[in-house]
Amino acid sequence: MSEQSIALVTGANKGIGYEIAAGLGGLGWRVGVGARDAERRESAVEKLRAAGVDAFGVPLDVTDDASVADAARLVDERAGRLDALVNNAAVTGGMPQDPTRADPSVVRTAVETNVIGVIRVTNAMLPLLRLSASPRIVNMSSTVGSLTRQTSSADLAVIGPLSVAYAPSKTFLNAVTIQYAKELRDTPILINAACPGFVATDLNGFRGVRTPEQGAAIAIRLATLPDGGPTGAFFDDAGVVPW
Ligand SMILES: NC(=O)c1ccc[n+]([C@@H]2O[C@H](COP(=O)([O-])OP(=O)(O)OC[C@H]3O[C@@H](n4cnc5c(N)ncnc54)[C@H](OP(=O)(O)O)[C@@H]3O)[C@@H](O)[C@H]2O)c1
């Protein structure tokens, strides 16, 4: 087995995903840059390589079965296994999302990408993860998906805008993360949810207060957890986030 650790990051062409790829690359990892758009993918791969990262492009639309199956084949050919999968790709589905005026297609888009996309990619990559001695899965969630925080905080940066699609899609993702952890509890696979904080990216019109590099830190930490580390939990930089 090669010494170099191998990761796949979905939605790695920009924002927090790009910085997760850069951060893991900086630790010496080989990184598959999952991205659906060829031009954006290649420009991210070029930029990462120029920074010294051992990066390779992985065409990947998380909503498309064939694309995800092709991506698993490509990672197998290029790397032969996976040590970490970071399910980072997500969409808001479109705003506004006031529940009483909801467009069902907005909800469907958010769930299709942020939840079903994660299940689709995870299951396709599991055979490659099972070849690793210390496999890790990180699901990029958000504190807006924390029911506890949504109902107990007066902090608008935590509560976020009214959101009948995006925020519940992250609650759904958290619940899915727990189910995976339960099924995989007797394996070396550790799977956790992460919140990057409120980060200035396209997702929020760059209104966030943290940099993408700061947002990437928690995912990098969870992708590099030591054996015996936590699984089935939800973390941000400050520690455990309540469900
Ligand atoms: N920014 C924040 O404050 C914040 C807070 C909490 C959690 N998060 C989470 O952090 C993660 C990264 O968000 P970000 O802020 O970096 O957002 P971003 O800049 O909008 O990046 C999202 C990434 O996901 C990709 N993507 C979307 N749909 C896809 C699909 N169907 N297939 C493949 N890739 C797809 C995008 O690709 P394209 O370029 O092709 O669109 C892009 O690379 C997300 O899971 C988000 O929910 C962000």
The ligand as a Gaussian input file, in Angstrom:
#p B3LYP/6-31G(d) Opt

LIG

0 1
 N      -20.035000      29.247000       3.487000
 C      -20.564000      29.041000       4.691000
 O      -20.736000      29.971000       5.518000
 C      -20.968000      27.660000       5.118000
 C      -21.505000      27.500000       6.403000
 C      -21.877000      26.230000       6.814000
 C      -21.687000      25.152000       5.987000
 N      -21.175000      25.338000       4.726000
 C      -21.006000      24.151000       3.890000
 O      -19.667000      24.067000       3.424000
 C      -19.638000      23.411000       2.155000
 C      -18.897000      24.256000       1.134000
 O      -19.635000      25.453000       0.941000
 P      -19.001000      26.786000       0.318000
 O      -19.428000      27.881000       1.220000
 O      -17.569000      26.593000       0.002000
 O      -19.887000      26.918000      -1.008000
 P      -19.518000      27.277000      -2.529000
 O      -18.374000      28.232000      -2.592000
 O      -20.812000      27.648000      -3.152000
 O      -19.014000      25.876000      -3.101000
 C      -19.912000      24.819000      -3.281000
 C      -19.224000      23.761000      -4.109000
 O      -20.149000      22.692000      -4.323000
 C      -20.154000      22.404000      -5.709000
 N      -21.383000      21.764000      -6.136000
 C      -22.650000      22.209000      -6.021000
 N      -23.499000      21.342000      -6.575000
 C      -22.755000      20.316000      -7.046000
 C      -23.042000      19.114000      -7.715000
 N      -24.295000      18.786000      -8.054000
 N      -22.028000      18.265000      -8.022000
 C      -20.755000      18.597000      -7.702000
 N      -20.405000      19.742000      -7.098000
 C      -21.402000      20.591000      -6.765000
 C      -19.923000      23.755000      -6.374000
 O      -19.545000      23.580000      -7.732000
 P      -19.859000      24.688000      -8.877000
 O      -18.741000      25.683000      -8.823000
 O      -19.866000      23.870000     -10.119000
 O      -21.203000      25.287000      -8.546000
 C      -18.802000      24.282000      -5.484000
 O      -17.590000      23.693000      -5.856000
 C      -21.107000      23.157000       1.793000
 O      -21.470000      21.853000       2.181000
 C      -21.854000      24.172000       2.640000
 O      -23.193000      23.791000       2.874000
 C      -20.802000      26.566000       4.278000

